[in-house]
Amino acid sequence: MLTLERLRADHADALLAFERENRAYFARTVPDRGDDYFTPAGFAERHRALLAEQHARVCHFHVLLEDEALVGRVNLMDAADGSAELGYRIGERASGRGVATAAVAQMCRLAAAEYGLTSLTARTTLDNPASMKVLTRNGFTRVENTTVGGRPGIRYVREHLTAAPGTP
């Protein structure tokens, strides 16, 4: 069973382990976070900053658990005026099983029900067809070319979010 949990301070150790385990996997399709991010001090500093942003309700960060194991993260960044940017990372062990599609669907419902959002945007690199499929399966529409960490990408939008269960 997949569960989204709002990011907490006690997620730090499991989240750092997840990021380290999947660093090379993620770097294939998304810009790397840099060596400092993966050090205990660098990660702790970044984790505290994320929690502060969340406390200010600027962003809403979540870990994705499957049977209590951390398998991904799904985040809403820069929430304002009923919209936010969706970002997600699903670990290699959970890839190819529909986990990302289900997690994004769950986040779309949560964005509407818990955070009062009516639309989401998302970006992915051109060399990440799996992410493009996840977004289109969840009702996102391609709107323009963009860059993601300096790499060519595509920007998507999903409007008219609903909190109704079973609705992507």
N, C-alpha and C positions, 0 to 999 in steps of 0.2 A: 504494500500500500504506500502510495506517495503522499507525503505531508509537507506542506510549506510551513516553516516556523519563522517568525520574526527574529531577526538577528539579535543575539544577546551577547554579553561579555563572555559567558561561559562556553560559547561556540568557538572561541579563538583557537584553541589547540587543534580541534578536529578540522577547522577550516584551513589552518596553515598546513596540516598534513595533506588535506585534499588538494590544495593548490600546488604543493611540492610534488605530489604523486602525478599530477596531471600537467605539469608545466610544459613539457615537450609536446604533449598531445595538443594543448591549447595553442601553442606557438605555431602550429601548422596553419591555423586559420585566423587567429587573432593576434594583435601585437602583444609581445611579451611585456611583462610588468617590470622587468629589470631586477638585477641581483639583490638590491637593497630590500625589495618587497619581501623576499623569501628568507631574510634573516629574522631571528626572533625579535630583535629590537625594532627593526623596520616594520615588520608585520604588526607588532603590538601597537606601534604608533598609528599606523593606518587603520587598524581595527577601532581604536579609540576615536579617531576622526569620523569614521563611518557611524559609530554609535551617536556621536554628537550631532551629525547631520540628520540622523533618524529622529533623535529627540526633538530637534527643531522642526520636524515634519517636512523637511525639504526633500528627503529621500526615504524610501521604504525598502530595507534590505531583508532578504530571506534566505535561509538555507533550505535545501530540498533533501528530505530524508526518505529513504526507502527501507522499511523495516528497521528503523533506528540508525541506519548507516548513512552518513552524509554522501550524497551522490551528485549534488549540484548546488548552484545558487541562482536565484531569480530576483532581480532588483528593479525597482522603479526609482528613477533619478530625476532630479529637478522638477518635482511636482509643483505646478502652478497653473492657475486658471483652468482647472479641470483636466489637465493633461500631464503626462510624464513620459520619460523615455524608458522603455523596457530593455533590460540587458539580462543575459543568462549565460551560464556555463554549466554544461552537464559533463561529468567525468567520463573517461574512456570506457570504464567498466559498465556504465549504464547506457552507452550509445547504441543506436540501432534497434532499440526496443520500444520506441514511442514515448520514452520518458520525457524528452524535451517538449514534444507536442502536448502531452498531458499536463506538464508543469506550466507551460505558457497559457493553456486554456484555464487552468486553475487560477493563475495570476490575473488573467483578464477579469474573471468573476470577482476575485478579491479586490482588485483595483476599483471596481464599481461599488461593491458592497461595503467595504471597509474604509476606503480612502476617498470615495465620492468622485472618482475620476470618470470622465466621459470619453476620453480618447487616449491612445498611446501611440508613440512613435518607436521605431526600432531601426537599427542599422546593422548591416553585416558586410563582410568583405565579399568581393566577387568570387573568390575561390572557396566559398563555403556554401555549396548547394544544399547541404543538409539543413542549415539554418534558414535558407530561403524557403525550403519546403515547410519547415515548422511554422514560419510566419504566415505563409499563404494558407496553410491548413487551419490556421486560427483566425482567418478573416482579415489579415493585414493585406494592404494593397501597396504595390510598388509605386513610389511617387517621384523619385529622382535619384540621379547618381550623386555620390558624395565620397568622402574619404573616411576611413576608420583607422586611426592611428597612423595616418600618412599613406595608407594603402587604399586602392580603389575599392569603392563599396556602393551599396544601394541603401536608400532610406525608404522605410515602409511606414504606413500609418494605419491605424484601426480606430474608427470612430464608432459612436453609438454603443459603447460598452453596456453590458447588461449583467446583473447579478444572478440571473436565472440559472439554476443548476442544469447541466447538460448542454448549455449553449457555449460554443467555442468562443 
